[in-house]
Amino acid sequence: MPQKDLDRLKAVELAAVRKAADSLAHVSHVRGVSLKFFAVVPIGASKKTESKTNERN
């Protein structure tokens, strides 16, 4: 894939991430949830936590 296409793809992905972050910030602001929690916890961590919790039970 040419470098020009890779740069365009990166820009599109970055825009999508920013848009998601903006909508998440809006939702958390409305509900009063702290964004720090979302920034610290990587995607998929909640699934690992759930499986550990299920193993304990």
Backbone torsions as a table, in degrees:
resi	resn	phi	psi	omega
1	MET	NA	131.8	179.8
2	PRO	-63.0	153.2	-178.5
3	GLN	-58.7	-36.3	-179.9
4	LYS	-59.4	-42.8	179.5
5	ASP	-68.3	-38.2	178.4
6	LEU	-64.1	-41.6	178.5
7	ASP	-62.9	-41.0	179.8
8	ARG	-64.5	-43.3	179.6
9	LEU	-62.1	-42.9	177.9
10	LYS	-60.7	-42.2	-179.5
11	ALA	-64.0	-40.5	179.4
12	VAL	-65.7	-43.1	179.2
13	GLU	-63.9	-41.9	179.9
14	LEU	-63.5	-41.6	178.7
15	ALA	-63.2	-39.8	179.4
16	ALA	-65.2	-40.8	179.1
17	VAL	-65.6	-42.6	179.1
18	ARG	-63.3	-41.5	179.7
19	LYS	-63.9	-42.3	178.4
20	ALA	-63.6	-41.5	179.6
21	ALA	-64.9	-39.7	178.4
22	ASP	-63.6	-44.9	-179.1
23	SER	-67.8	-36.3	177.1
24	LEU	-65.0	-42.0	179.1
25	ALA	-62.3	-40.5	-179.9
26	HIS	-64.0	-46.9	-178.8
27	VAL	-63.3	-45.2	-177.3
28	SER	-68.7	-32.3	177.9
29	HIS	-65.8	-41.7	-179.2
30	VAL	-64.9	-40.6	-177.5
31	ARG	-88.0	-11.1	-179.8
32	GLY	78.9	23.3	179.8
33	VAL	-88.6	141.0	-179.3
34	SER	-76.3	133.6	178.2
35	LEU	-76.2	-18.0	-178.7
36	LYS	-58.9	-37.0	179.1
37	PHE	-60.1	-45.4	-178.3
38	PHE	-68.8	-32.5	-178.7
39	ALA	-70.7	-33.3	-175.5
40	VAL	-82.4	-38.0	-175.4
41	VAL	-85.7	117.5	179.3
42	PRO	-70.3	158.5	178.9
43	ILE	-63.8	135.5	-179.9
44	GLY	95.6	-13.6	-179.4
45	ALA	-66.7	-34.0	-178.6
46	SER	-65.5	-32.8	178.3
47	LYS	-67.3	-40.8	178.3
48	LYS	-63.2	-42.2	-179.6
49	THR	-63.2	-41.2	179.9
50	GLU	-62.8	-43.2	-177.9
51	SER	-66.8	-36.9	176.9
52	LYS	-65.1	-41.0	179.3
53	THR	-63.7	-41.0	179.7
54	ASN	-66.5	-35.1	178.8
55	GLU	-65.5	-38.0	-179.6
56	ARG	-65.6	-38.5	-178.6
57	ASN	-77.9	NA	NA
